[in-house]
Amino acid sequence: MSEQINRRNFLRGTAAGLAASSLVSLPAGGSEARADQPPAKGGGGRPRNGPVIVSSANGLRATAKALEIVRAGGDPLDAVIAGVNIIELDPEDMTVGLGGLPNEQGVVELDSCVMYGPTHKAGAVAALQNIATPSLVAQRVMQRTDHVLLVGAGALAVARAHGFKEQNLLTEAARETWLRWKEQVSEEDDWLPPLDAPDRDAKQPGETHSGLMPERARPVAFTWGTINCNCVDAKGDIAGVTTTSGLSYKIPGRVGDSPIIGAGLYVDNAVGAAGSTGRGEANLQNCSSFAVVEFMRQGMSPEAACLEAAKRIVERAEPRLKRKDGRPAFDVKFYALAKDGRFGGAGIWSGGQMAVADAVGNRLVDCAYLFKRDD
């Protein structure tokens, strides 16, 4: 079966310059019906069907909460932050906030950014420890400082100054997962699995532990869990937030795309908003969320803009990050929302979804993709 996407359906929503692409396609059940609507090229206007909230697939609770707030007259930025707070405070989610998987030393470090369309202001925090809701701290940075991005101890100092409660973010479940990773990550160190582990005896000093699965195939494999949530309210004002615990077992101090304006999130009140999840380094290298919004400004539909950003990443991927067939061994997904209420999402690989809350309801929608998964 061919993995190429149906070009005819895709090209209906794109600018003429994208017509030469042979990588891009649309999945059945995606947001294809939105792609052939007239694109917004900036300017005023309200969304056609009232407020619209979009999020990564892990944000169904976030989109429902945000829609409730804006329908009651609440501010769009307050709405999306309140939505992602639900995920940040959920200890069962090991990719965001409380209970997020830690860095290689067992310390949870959180990243987040917010951007507010009406003022074009932004705030962000990175490598923040001990505060479960980094999105709220990012909002304080935006509102109560003259800075955009604060990291580490500086971000924590601002959180303390504004009365945020400090707590140990490493839950027991996350600690045990991290410890299993430490026990398996190297054949040369002195960390051993529990006595009753079936492969414990296979790990001996100076011997090859062939019983271990390849690193990224293990149950404790690296994760890139993130939540992005964007809103356009009934007045046409736009806001967005992205928040994450980042790459699990990362080098301490690593900062991905999530707290970087233009990479993990970008908002332009005249055009729309875009955010991302997946390999942060790829988004950082391509300023991808900014690019998605600019593609929409040029006339692309939200979905087509997301696909073009994904295509750029594929074209520029480092050789060491590619499979034997030349395609990326990683994934990146984008979620875009236009000022007129149109939305769309896309990733490198098939199987992605996005959460959408609007007049139709709160639901998951399939994302477009470049390549169909072969597993």
C-alpha positions as CSV (number, residue, x, y, z in Angstrom):
1,M,0.0,0.0,0.0
2,S,1.3,3.5,-0.9
3,E,2.1,5.7,2.1
4,Q,1.7,8.9,0.1
5,I,-1.3,11.1,1.1
6,N,-4.1,11.9,-1.3
7,R,-2.6,15.0,-3.0
8,R,-5.9,16.1,-4.6
9,N,-7.6,16.6,-1.3
10,F,-4.5,18.2,0.3
11,L,-4.0,20.7,-2.5
12,R,-7.5,22.1,-2.2
13,G,-6.5,24.0,0.9
14,T,-2.9,25.0,0.2
15,A,-1.2,27.9,-1.5
16,A,-0.1,27.3,-5.1
17,G,3.5,27.1,-4.2
18,L,2.9,23.8,-2.2
19,A,1.5,22.0,-5.3
20,A,4.8,20.4,-6.1
21,S,4.9,18.5,-2.8
22,S,4.7,14.7,-3.1
23,L,5.1,13.9,0.6
24,V,1.8,15.2,1.9
25,S,-1.6,13.4,2.3
26,L,-4.7,13.4,4.4
27,P,-6.0,10.6,6.5
28,A,-9.6,9.4,6.4
29,G,-11.6,11.0,9.1
30,G,-9.3,14.0,9.6
31,S,-10.3,17.7,9.3
32,E,-10.3,17.6,5.5
33,A,-13.7,19.2,5.4
34,R,-12.2,22.4,6.8
35,A,-9.3,22.6,4.4
36,D,-11.3,23.9,1.4
37,Q,-12.9,26.8,3.3
38,P,-11.6,30.3,2.5
39,P,-8.4,30.9,4.6
40,A,-8.0,33.9,6.9
41,K,-5.2,36.2,5.8
42,G,-5.3,38.4,8.9
43,G,-7.5,41.2,10.0
44,G,-10.5,41.3,12.2
45,G,-13.7,39.2,12.5
46,R,-15.2,36.7,14.8
47,P,-15.2,32.9,14.6
48,R,-18.2,31.8,12.6
49,N,-19.6,29.4,15.2
50,G,-18.5,31.0,18.5
51,P,-15.5,30.1,20.6
52,V,-13.2,27.3,19.4
53,I,-10.6,25.5,21.6
54,V,-8.0,23.1,20.2
55,S,-5.5,20.9,22.0
56,S,-3.1,18.0,21.6
57,A,-5.0,14.7,22.1
58,N,-4.2,14.5,25.8
59,G,-6.2,17.7,26.3
60,L,-9.9,16.7,26.1
61,R,-10.4,17.7,29.7
62,A,-8.5,21.0,29.0
63,T,-10.6,21.9,26.0
64,A,-13.9,21.2,27.8
65,K,-12.8,23.4,30.7
66,A,-11.6,26.2,28.5
67,L,-14.7,26.3,26.4
68,E,-16.8,26.5,29.6
69,I,-14.8,29.5,30.8
70,V,-14.9,31.5,27.5
71,R,-18.6,30.8,27.0
72,A,-19.2,32.3,30.5
73,G,-17.3,35.4,29.3
74,G,-13.8,34.5,30.7
75,D,-10.6,35.6,29.2
76,P,-9.1,33.2,26.5
77,L,-5.7,33.0,28.2
78,D,-7.2,32.3,31.6
79,A,-9.4,29.7,30.0
80,V,-6.6,27.7,28.3
81,I,-4.4,27.9,31.4
82,A,-7.2,26.6,33.6
83,G,-7.7,23.8,31.1
84,V,-4.0,22.6,31.1
85,N,-3.9,23.0,34.9
86,I,-6.1,19.9,35.0
87,I,-3.4,17.9,33.3
88,E,-0.5,19.5,35.2
89,L,-2.1,18.6,38.5
90,D,-2.9,15.0,37.5
91,P,-0.3,12.7,39.1
92,E,-1.3,9.9,36.7
93,D,0.0,11.8,33.7
94,M,3.8,11.2,33.6
95,T,4.5,13.7,30.8
96,V,3.2,17.0,32.3
97,G,3.5,18.7,35.7
98,L,3.1,16.7,38.9
99,G,4.2,13.1,38.3
100,G,6.1,14.0,35.2
101,L,9.1,11.8,34.4
102,P,12.3,13.3,35.7
103,N,15.7,14.1,34.3
104,E,18.6,11.6,34.4
105,Q,19.3,12.6,38.0
106,G,15.7,11.9,39.1
107,V,14.7,15.6,39.3
108,V,11.5,16.8,37.7
109,E,12.0,20.0,35.6
110,L,9.0,21.6,33.9
111,D,8.7,24.0,30.9
112,S,5.8,26.2,29.8
113,C,5.0,29.2,27.8
114,V,1.9,31.4,27.3
115,M,1.1,34.0,24.6
116,Y,-1.8,36.5,24.5
117,G,-3.0,37.7,21.2
118,P,-4.6,41.1,22.1
119,T,-1.3,42.4,23.5
120,H,1.1,40.1,21.7
121,K,2.8,39.6,25.1
122,A,4.3,36.3,26.1
123,G,5.8,34.6,29.2
124,A,7.7,31.4,29.7
125,V,9.6,29.4,32.3
126,A,12.1,26.5,31.7
127,A,13.8,23.9,34.0
128,L,11.4,25.0,36.8
129,Q,11.5,22.7,39.8
130,N,9.0,22.2,42.7
131,I,6.0,24.0,41.1
132,A,3.3,21.8,39.6
133,T,1.7,24.5,37.4
134,P,4.4,26.1,35.3
135,S,1.8,27.5,33.0
136,L,0.6,29.8,35.8
137,V,4.2,30.9,36.6
138,A,4.7,31.6,32.9
139,Q,1.6,33.8,33.0
140,R,3.1,35.7,36.0
141,V,6.3,36.2,34.1
142,M,4.2,37.8,31.3
143,Q,2.1,39.9,33.5
144,R,4.4,40.9,36.3
145,T,7.9,41.2,34.9
146,D,9.6,42.9,32.0
147,H,10.9,39.6,30.7
148,V,9.6,36.8,28.5
149,L,11.6,33.8,29.6
150,L,13.0,32.8,33.0
151,V,14.8,29.6,33.8
152,G,15.8,27.5,36.8
153,A,16.3,29.3,40.0
154,G,15.1,32.6,38.5
155,A,11.8,31.1,37.5
156,L,11.4,29.5,40.9
157,A,12.2,32.8,42.6
158,V,9.3,34.5,40.7
159,A,7.0,31.6,41.6
160,R,7.9,32.0,45.3
161,A,7.4,35.8,45.2
162,H,3.9,35.2,43.9
163,G,3.0,32.6,46.5
164,F,3.1,29.4,44.6
165,K,3.3,26.3,46.8
166,E,6.4,24.2,46.4
167,Q,6.2,20.5,46.5
168,N,8.0,17.3,45.5
169,L,6.9,16.7,41.9
170,L,8.4,13.2,41.7
171,T,5.6,10.7,42.5
172,E,6.3,7.2,43.6
173,A,5.2,5.8,40.2
174,A,7.5,8.2,38.3
175,R,10.4,7.4,40.7
176,E,10.0,3.7,40.1
177,T,9.9,4.2,36.4
178,W,13.0,6.4,36.5
179,L,14.8,3.8,38.7
180,R,14.0,1.0,36.2
181,W,15.5,3.2,33.5
182,K,18.7,3.7,35.5
183,E,18.9,0.0,36.1
184,Q,18.7,-0.8,32.4
185,V,20.3,2.1,30.6
186,S,23.8,0.9,30.7
187,E,25.6,-2.5,30.8
188,E,28.7,-0.9,32.4
189,D,27.3,0.8,35.6
190,D,26.6,-0.8,39.0
191,W,22.8,-0.3,39.1
192,L,21.0,-3.6,39.3
193,P,17.3,-4.6,38.8
194,P,15.4,-6.0,41.8
195,L,16.4,-9.5,43.0
196,D,13.3,-11.1,41.4
197,A,13.9,-9.4,38.0
198,P,14.1,-12.2,35.3
199,D,17.2,-10.7,33.7
200,R,19.1,-9.6,36.8
201,D,21.6,-12.4,36.6
202,A,22.4,-11.6,33.0
203,K,23.9,-8.2,33.9
204,Q,27.4,-9.0,35.1
205,P,30.4,-6.7,35.1
206,G,32.2,-6.7,31.8
207,E,29.6,-8.8,30.0
208,T,27.2,-7.9,27.3
209,H,23.6,-7.8,28.6
210,S,22.0,-9.1,25.5
211,G,18.7,-9.7,27.2
212,L,17.9,-6.0,27.2
213,M,15.6,-4.7,24.5
214,P,16.9,-1.7,22.4
215,E,16.7,1.4,24.5
216,R,13.8,3.1,22.9
217,A,11.8,-0.2,22.7
218,R,11.7,-0.7,26.5
219,P,8.6,-0.1,28.6
220,V,10.5,2.7,30.3
221,A,11.5,4.3,27.0
222,F,11.9,8.1,26.6
223,T,8.8,10.1,26.2
224,W,8.0,13.6,24.8
225,G,4.7,14.2,26.5
226,T,3.4,17.7,26.2
227,I,0.0,19.5,26.1
228,N,-0.7,22.5,23.8
229,C,-4.0,24.3,24.0
230,N,-5.2,27.3,21.9
231,C,-8.4,29.3,22.0
232,V,-10.2,31.9,19.9
233,D,-13.1,33.4,21.8
234,A,-16.4,34.9,20.5
235,K,-14.8,38.3,19.9
236,G,-12.0,36.8,17.8
237,D,-9.3,37.2,20.5
238,I,-6.7,34.4,20.6
239,A,-4.5,32.9,23.3
240,G,-2.4,29.8,23.7
241,V,-0.3,27.8,26.2
242,T,2.1,24.9,26.0
243,T,3.3,22.9,29.1
244,T,5.4,19.8,29.6
245,S,7.8,17.9,31.8
246,G,10.0,17.6,28.7
247,L,12.1,14.7,27.5
248,S,12.2,12.0,30.2
249,Y,15.7,11.3,31.6
250,K,17.1,14.3,29.8
251,I,20.4,16.0,30.7
252,P,19.6,18.3,33.6
253,G,18.9,21.8,32.3
254,R,17.8,20.6,28.9
255,V,15.1,22.9,27.4
256,G,13.0,21.8,24.6
257,D,10.6,23.7,22.3
258,S,7.7,24.0,24.8
259,P,8.7,27.2,26.6
260,I,10.1,28.8,23.5
261,I,7.9,31.4,21.8
262,G,7.9,30.6,18.0
263,A,8.8,27.0,18.5
264,G,6.4,25.3,21.0
265,L,3.8,28.1,20.7
266,Y,3.0,31.2,18.6
267,V,0.0,33.4,18.6
268,D,-0.9,36.3,16.3
269,N,-4.2,37.9,17.0
270,A,-4.7,38.9,13.4
271,V,-4.1,35.4,12.1
272,G,-4.3,32.5,14.6
273,A,-2.3,30.3,16.9
274,A,-0.2,27.1,16.6
275,G,1.5,24.8,19.0
276,S,3.4,21.5,18.9
277,T,4.3,18.3,20.6
278,G,7.0,15.7,19.8
279,R,10.7,16.1,19.3
280,G,11.4,19.6,20.7
281,E,14.9,19.9,19.1
282,A,13.4,19.6,15.6
283,N,10.9,22.4,16.4
284,L,13.6,24.6,17.9
285,Q,15.7,24.2,14.8
286,N,12.8,25.2,12.5
287,C,10.8,27.8,14.6
288,S,7.9,25.6,13.6
289,S,4.9,27.1,15.4
290,F,5.8,30.6,14.1
291,A,6.1,29.0,10.6
292,V,2.6,27.5,10.9
293,V,1.1,30.9,11.7
294,E,3.0,32.5,8.9
295,F,1.8,29.9,6.4
296,M,-1.8,30.7,7.5
297,R,-1.1,34.4,7.0
298,Q,0.0,33.5,3.5
299,G,-3.4,31.8,2.8
300,M,-2.9,28.2,3.8
301,S,-5.6,26.4,5.8
302,P,-4.6,25.4,9.4
303,E,-4.1,21.8,8.3
304,A,-2.1,22.6,5.3
305,A,0.1,24.9,7.3
306,C,0.8,22.2,9.8
307,L,1.7,19.7,7.1
308,E,4.1,22.2,5.5
309,A,5.9,22.7,8.9
310,A,6.2,19.0,9.3
311,K,7.5,18.7,5.7
312,R,10.3,21.2,6.5
313,I,11.4,19.2,9.5
314,V,11.5,16.0,7.4
315,E,13.6,17.7,4.8
316,R,16.1,19.0,7.3
317,A,16.3,16.0,9.7
318,E,19.8,14.9,10.7
319,P,21.0,11.6,9.2
320,R,21.5,10.1,12.7
321,L,17.8,10.6,13.3
322,K,16.6,8.8,10.2
323,R,15.4,5.2,9.7
324,K,17.0,3.0,7.1
325,D,14.4,4.2,4.5
326,G,15.5,7.8,5.1
327,R,12.3,8.8,6.9
328,P,12.5,10.4,10.4
329,A,12.7,8.0,13.4
330,F,10.8,10.5,15.4
331,D,7.5,12.3,15.3
332,V,6.3,15.9,15.6
333,K,2.7,17.1,15.6
334,F,1.2,20.6,15.2
335,Y,-2.2,22.0,16.2
336,A,-3.4,25.2,14.5
337,L,-6.4,27.5,15.0
338,A,-7.3,30.3,12.7
339,K,-9.0,33.6,13.8
340,D,-12.2,32.6,11.9
341,G,-12.5,29.4,13.9
342,R,-11.0,26.9,11.4
343,F,-8.7,24.4,12.8
344,G,-6.4,21.6,11.7
345,G,-3.6,19.4,12.9
346,A,-0.9,17.3,11.3
347,G,2.2,15.2,12.1
348,I,5.0,13.4,10.4
349,W,3.5,10.0,11.1
350,S,-0.1,8.8,11.0
351,G,-2.2,8.0,14.0
352,G,-2.2,11.5,15.6
353,Q,-5.3,13.2,16.9
354,M,-6.2,16.5,18.4
355,A,-8.9,17.6,20.8
356,V,-11.5,20.2,19.6
357,A,-14.2,21.9,21.5
358,D,-16.7,24.2,19.7
359,A,-20.4,24.4,18.9
360,V,-20.3,20.8,17.6
361,G,-19.0,19.5,21.0
362,N,-15.8,18.3,22.6
363,R,-14.2,15.5,20.7
364,L,-11.0,14.0,19.2
365,V,-10.3,14.7,15.5
366,D,-7.8,12.8,13.4
367,C,-4.8,14.7,12.2
368,A,-3.3,14.7,8.8
369,Y,0.2,13.2,8.2
370,L,3.1,12.8,5.9
371,F,3.8,9.1,6.2
372,K,1.6,6.1,7.2
373,R,3.0,4.1,10.1
374,D,4.2,0.7,9.0
375,D,3.7,-1.0,12.4
